[in-house]
Amino acid sequence: MSDLDHLPAVGGPATRGLSAAGYTCLRDLAGVPRADLAALHGVGPKAISIIESALEAHGLALG
């Protein structure tokens, strides 16, 4: 199991918002537009920054 197989530590509200939208692991977030994530309940600029950094560590990015 790699870092891509789970969500990064973005806090409870953001994790719940991502999970409710069907994003259950980091690899699910590759290519997703920032605006789509920002529209989710609990997902703010800090969570998006953490997600971007985690994706970049694997050579991936948001859309």
N, C-alpha and C positions, 0 to 999 in steps of 0.2 A: 504494500500500500504506500503510495507516494503522497506528497503534499497536494497533488492535483486531485486526489480522491476525497478530499474533505474541504469545507469552507475555511478560510482564514479566520482568525479571531477578530471579528468585527463588532462584537457586542450582541447582547440578547435581542434587542428590537430589530437590528439589521439582519441577524441570522434568521429570525422568525419571518421577516419580510421576504428574504431571499428564498427560504424554503417554501413559503406559501405560493410563491411565483414559479416554483418548480426547479429552482437552482439549488442542487443538493451537494455540489462539489465545485472546486475551483475550475476544473476543465469546462463545466457548464457555462461559465461566465466569459470565456474567451470569445471575442467578437461581438459581445452584447454592447449596444450603444450606451454610453454614459447616461444619456437622458432617460433611457428605459430603466436603468437601475435607480436613478435619482427619483423617479416617480413612485418607487416602491415605498411602502410604509416602513419607517425606521431606518432607511438607507440614506445617509447624508454624506456630505463631502469627506468626512474623516473615513467612513467605511469604504467609500469609493477609492480613496487614496490607498488604503490598506490593500484592497483588491487589486488595484493597478500594480502596486509594488510586488505582490505575490505572483501575479501573472508574468510580469517582466522578468522575475527570477527564473522563469521557465521558457523565456523567449516568446511569450504570448502577450496579447494586449486586448483591451476593450475595443469595441467597434467604433 
